[in-house]
Amino acid sequence: MEIEASVESDEPKVGLTLRVAERITKSNQDFVSKPGELVESEFETGSLSAAARKAFALMLRKAGGDAAEDRVFTITKKELRRSHKGNERIQAVMDELIRVIVRIKTTSSKGRPATLSQSLLSRCVEEVAEDGLSVVEFELSDALRTVLRGSDYYARVNLGVTLSLQSRYALTLYDLGCLVINRQNRTVKMSIEDLRRRLGVPDGSFKNYAEFRRDVLNKSKAEIDQLADFTVEWTEIRGSGRGNPVKEVVLNFMPKVSEEQEAAARELDRPRIGRRARRDGTVEQIVGTPLPRITEEPLFPSGSLHFCGDQKLLTIVSDYGGGWDKNIIAEGYRQFMGDKLERMRGDRMYKSWEGYCKGYVRSHGRA
């Protein structure tokens, strides 16, 4: 009598993230399956540059469904050059990926919630040659391989978008959008401190929320809205106390309609040069002899700011007005400027208005 023996493999099973990565590799799609644990991670030391974040996305795509294996992966310098120009920065980028420590939410050996801290790469070897055949050999860190093996939720990230984004903060915010865009609930609520850590904003940078909004959130939004297949908005939640400072934000990622997605795809195919101008709507076509451009830059309003449609002007007084009524500050500004205000337009007027708001708070205190 023949007895069939069932033999269970000692090979640990992998989660959904790597199974999706395997399908992406087999179908040769220009995407990468990033574990949600990594997307939601925070930087413990330092912060990865945009070049390092892009290079790692390419390396993770190269590893594919085998990323959890304890092995050496190989990627050509030609492939890595998709993330930046020239070979001269490759070693610096690899050093970043070995040096910078990330904190990843995971579970302990006892199955309890835990935080895992380690770099993304354990080592890499870069061939010195600069020809088209030269390669970089790399090993993913033990911690990352452990996370990858057990990950069951992921962000399906478009590499074309990743490599086109310029801001390192936009890259992280885009990954977060990719993680939640297919969920029924596409909102993410975070404190300002948590959001800064998630984006990797260095300590001491953009301490003022107005600067953080302008230089991190607004610039990231502009890039993502132009290139991704979704847009990002946020609602600010203010706390109590003097000036009612912003304590939390609720990020909301919304899928674009088909026409908007097609426009984003066309933009990805266009040269990077001129992209910001196209985004800002400042592209000019000059035929023959250029003529002086007539501008209709805004003046400071003469009436109540409660009916003012200039959002930039209102944002300035909200950020720098110390909680005072905007019409009180506006009336003081008009008296201070006098006839000169009629000649103030555009950026010059905004800078003057911001300076007055700051000076008003210095002399009168916060409301």
C-alpha positions in Angstrom: 0.0 0.0 0.0 1.4 3.4 -1.0 1.2 6.1 1.6 1.4 9.7 0.6 3.3 11.9 2.9 2.6 15.6 3.0 5.7 17.7 3.5 5.3 21.3 4.7 7.8 23.8 3.4 10.0 25.5 5.9 10.0 28.6 3.6 8.0 31.3 5.4 5.0 32.6 3.6 5.0 36.1 2.3 2.2 38.7 2.7 0.1 40.5 0.2 2.6 43.3 -0.4 5.3 40.9 -1.9 2.7 38.9 -3.9 1.6 42.2 -5.5 5.3 43.0 -6.1 5.7 39.7 -7.9 2.8 40.4 -10.2 4.1 43.8 -11.0 7.5 42.3 -11.9 6.0 39.6 -14.1 3.8 42.0 -16.0 6.7 44.5 -16.3 4.6 47.4 -14.9 6.4 50.7 -14.0 5.1 50.5 -10.4 6.5 49.5 -7.0 4.6 47.8 -4.2 5.7 49.6 -1.0 4.7 48.1 2.4 2.3 50.2 4.3 4.5 49.9 7.3 7.3 51.6 5.4 5.0 54.3 4.0 3.8 55.1 7.6 7.3 55.0 9.1 9.1 57.9 10.7 12.7 59.0 10.5 14.6 58.5 13.7 17.9 60.1 12.6 18.3 62.4 9.6 16.1 62.5 6.6 16.5 61.0 3.2 17.1 63.3 0.3 14.8 63.2 -2.8 17.5 61.4 -4.7 17.8 58.7 -2.0 14.1 58.2 -1.8 13.8 57.8 -5.6 16.8 55.4 -5.7 15.3 53.2 -3.0 12.0 53.0 -4.9 14.0 51.7 -7.9 15.9 49.2 -5.8 12.7 47.9 -4.1 11.1 47.5 -7.6 14.2 45.6 -8.7 14.0 43.2 -5.7 10.3 42.6 -6.5 8.7 39.6 -4.9 12.0 38.3 -3.6 12.7 41.4 -1.4 12.3 39.4 1.8 15.0 36.9 0.9 18.4 37.1 2.5 20.4 37.7 -0.7 22.3 40.2 -2.7 20.4 42.1 -5.4 22.0 43.8 -8.4 20.9 46.9 -10.2 22.8 48.7 -12.9 23.9 52.3 -12.6 22.0 52.9 -15.8 18.8 51.9 -14.0 19.7 54.1 -11.0 20.3 57.1 -13.2 16.6 57.3 -13.6 16.6 58.9 -10.1 19.2 61.6 -10.7 21.8 62.8 -13.2 25.2 61.2 -13.5 27.0 58.5 -11.5 28.8 60.9 -9.1 26.0 60.9 -6.6 25.4 57.2 -6.4 27.8 56.5 -3.6 26.4 59.4 -1.6 22.9 58.1 -2.1 23.9 54.6 -1.0 25.6 56.0 2.1 22.3 57.8 3.0 20.3 54.6 2.7 22.7 52.8 5.0 23.1 55.7 7.5 19.6 57.1 8.0 17.5 55.2 10.6 13.8 54.8 10.2 11.2 53.7 12.7 8.6 51.2 11.5 5.5 50.0 13.3 5.5 46.2 13.6 4.8 43.4 16.0 7.2 41.8 18.4 8.0 38.1 18.6 5.2 37.9 21.2 2.7 39.4 18.7 2.5 42.7 20.5 2.6 46.2 18.8 6.2 47.3 18.6 8.5 49.8 16.9 11.4 48.5 14.8 14.4 50.8 14.1 17.0 50.2 11.5 18.4 51.5 8.2 16.9 50.4 4.9 20.1 48.9 3.5 22.6 46.7 5.4 25.4 47.1 2.8 26.1 47.9 -0.8 29.0 47.5 -3.3 29.4 49.9 -6.2 31.5 49.0 -9.1 34.1 51.7 -9.9 33.6 51.6 -13.7 31.3 54.2 -15.2 30.3 52.2 -18.3 26.8 51.1 -19.1 27.4 47.6 -17.6 28.6 48.8 -14.1 26.3 47.7 -11.3 25.5 48.3 -7.6 25.1 45.3 -5.4 22.9 45.8 -2.3 21.3 43.9 0.6 18.1 45.0 2.3 18.4 45.3 6.1 17.2 42.4 8.3 14.5 44.7 9.8 13.1 45.7 6.4 13.1 42.1 5.1 11.1 41.1 8.2 8.6 43.8 7.6 8.3 43.0 3.9 7.7 39.3 4.6 4.8 39.9 6.8 3.3 43.0 5.2 -0.4 42.7 4.1 -1.1 46.3 3.1 0.7 48.3 0.5 0.9 51.4 -1.6 1.0 50.8 -5.4 3.3 53.6 -6.3 3.7 54.9 -9.9 7.5 55.1 -10.6 6.9 57.7 -13.3 5.4 60.0 -10.8 7.9 59.2 -8.1 10.9 60.0 -10.4 9.2 63.3 -11.6 8.5 64.8 -8.2 11.2 67.2 -7.0 10.4 67.7 -3.3 11.4 65.0 -0.8 8.3 66.0 1.1 6.1 65.6 -1.9 7.5 62.1 -2.4 6.4 61.0 1.1 3.0 62.7 0.8 2.5 61.0 -2.6 3.3 57.6 -1.1 0.8 58.2 1.7 -1.8 59.1 -0.9 -1.1 55.9 -2.9 -1.6 53.9 0.4 -5.1 55.3 1.1 -6.5 56.3 -2.3 -8.3 53.0 -2.9 -9.9 52.9 0.6 -13.4 54.0 1.4 -11.9 56.4 3.9 -9.2 58.5 2.2 -8.5 60.8 5.1 -5.5 60.8 7.4 -5.6 62.9 10.6 -2.3 63.8 12.3 -0.9 66.3 14.7 1.6 68.8 13.2 4.4 67.1 15.1 3.5 63.6 13.8 3.2 65.0 10.2 6.6 66.7 10.5 8.2 63.4 11.6 6.3 61.4 8.9 7.6 63.7 6.2 11.1 63.8 7.6 11.3 67.5 8.3 14.5 68.1 10.2 14.3 69.5 13.7 14.6 73.3 13.6 13.3 73.7 10.0 10.0 75.4 9.3 9.2 75.8 13.0 6.5 78.3 12.3 3.4 76.6 10.9 2.9 79.3 8.3 6.3 78.4 6.9 5.6 74.7 7.1 2.4 75.2 5.2 3.9 77.4 2.6 7.2 75.6 1.9 6.2 72.0 2.7 2.5 71.4 2.3 1.7 73.9 -0.4 4.7 73.0 -2.6 4.1 69.3 -2.2 0.4 69.7 -3.1 1.3 71.7 -6.2 3.5 68.9 -7.5 1.2 66.1 -6.6 -1.9 67.7 -8.0 -0.1 68.2 -11.3 1.4 64.7 -11.7 -0.5 62.2 -9.7 -3.9 60.5 -10.5 -5.3 62.1 -7.3 -5.2 65.5 -5.5 -4.5 66.3 -1.9 -6.3 68.8 0.3 -6.3 69.4 4.1 -8.3 70.9 6.8 -6.5 72.7 9.7 -7.7 72.1 13.3 -6.7 74.9 15.6 -6.2 74.5 19.3 -7.0 76.8 22.2 -4.7 79.5 23.6 -3.2 82.7 22.3 -3.5 83.0 18.6 -5.3 79.6 18.2 -2.3 77.8 16.7 -2.9 75.0 14.3 -2.5 71.7 16.2 -3.7 69.1 13.7 -4.4 68.6 10.0 -6.8 66.2 8.3 -5.3 65.2 4.9 -7.9 64.3 2.2 -6.8 62.4 -1.0 -9.3 62.6 -3.8 -9.1 60.6 -7.1 -9.1 62.6 -10.3 -11.7 62.2 -13.0 -10.5 60.5 -16.2 -9.9 63.8 -18.1 -7.7 65.0 -15.2 -5.8 61.7 -15.0 -5.1 61.9 -18.8 -3.8 65.5 -18.3 -1.4 64.3 -15.6 -0.2 61.4 -17.8 0.5 63.8 -20.6 2.4 66.1 -18.2 4.6 63.1 -17.2 5.5 62.6 -20.8 6.6 66.2 -21.2 10.1 67.6 -20.4 10.7 68.5 -16.8 12.0 71.9 -17.9 9.1 74.3 -17.8 6.9 72.0 -15.6 6.7 74.5 -12.8 5.8 77.3 -15.2 3.1 75.1 -16.7 1.9 74.3 -13.2 1.7 78.0 -12.2 0.2 79.0 -15.4 3.1 81.4 -16.2 4.1 79.9 -19.5 4.4 82.7 -22.1 4.7 82.2 -25.9 6.7 85.0 -27.5 6.4 85.6 -31.2 8.7 88.1 -32.9 9.8 91.0 -30.8 8.7 90.6 -27.2 6.3 93.3 -26.0 6.1 94.7 -22.5 3.8 92.5 -20.5 0.8 94.3 -18.9 0.1 92.9 -15.5 -3.0 93.3 -13.4 -1.4 92.6 -10.0 -3.8 93.1 -7.0 -3.9 96.3 -4.9 -4.6 96.3 -1.2 -8.5 96.3 -0.8 -10.1 99.6 0.4 -13.1 97.9 2.0 -13.6 95.2 4.7 -11.4 92.2 4.5 -14.4 90.0 5.4 -15.4 90.4 1.8 -11.9 90.1 0.4 -11.3 87.4 -2.3 -7.5 87.6 -2.1 -6.6 84.4 -0.3 -2.9 85.2 -0.1 -3.5 88.4 1.7 -5.9 86.7 4.1 -3.5 83.9 4.8 -0.8 86.4 5.7 -2.9 88.1 8.3 -4.1 84.8 9.6 -0.5 83.5 10.0 1.2 86.7 11.3 -1.6 88.8 12.7 -1.4 87.3 16.2 -5.2 86.6 16.4 -6.2 90.3 16.0 -9.2 91.2 13.9 -8.0 91.5 10.4 -9.9 94.7 9.8 -8.3 96.4 12.8 -4.8 95.5 11.4 -5.9 96.5 7.8 -7.1 100.0 8.9 -3.8 100.6 10.7 -1.9 99.5 7.6 -3.8 101.9 5.4 -3.1 104.8 7.8 0.5 103.8 8.1 1.1 103.5 4.3 -1.0 106.6 3.3 -0.7 107.5 -0.4 2.1 105.0 -1.0 -0.5 102.2 -0.7 -1.9 103.2 -4.1 1.4 102.3 -5.8 1.9 99.0 -4.0 1.0 95.9 -6.1 1.5 92.2 -6.1 4.5 90.7 -4.3 5.7 94.1 -3.1 2.4 94.7 -1.5 2.3 91.2 0.1 5.7 91.6 1.6 4.8 95.0 3.0 1.6 93.7 4.4 3.4 90.7 6.1 6.0 93.0 7.6 3.3 95.3 9.0 1.4 92.3 10.5 4.5 91.1 12.2 5.3 94.6 13.5 1.8 95.1 14.8 2.1 91.9 16.9 5.5 93.0 18.2 4.1 96.3 19.4 0.6 95.3 20.5 1.2 91.7 21.6 -1.0 88.8 20.6 -4.8 89.1 20.9 
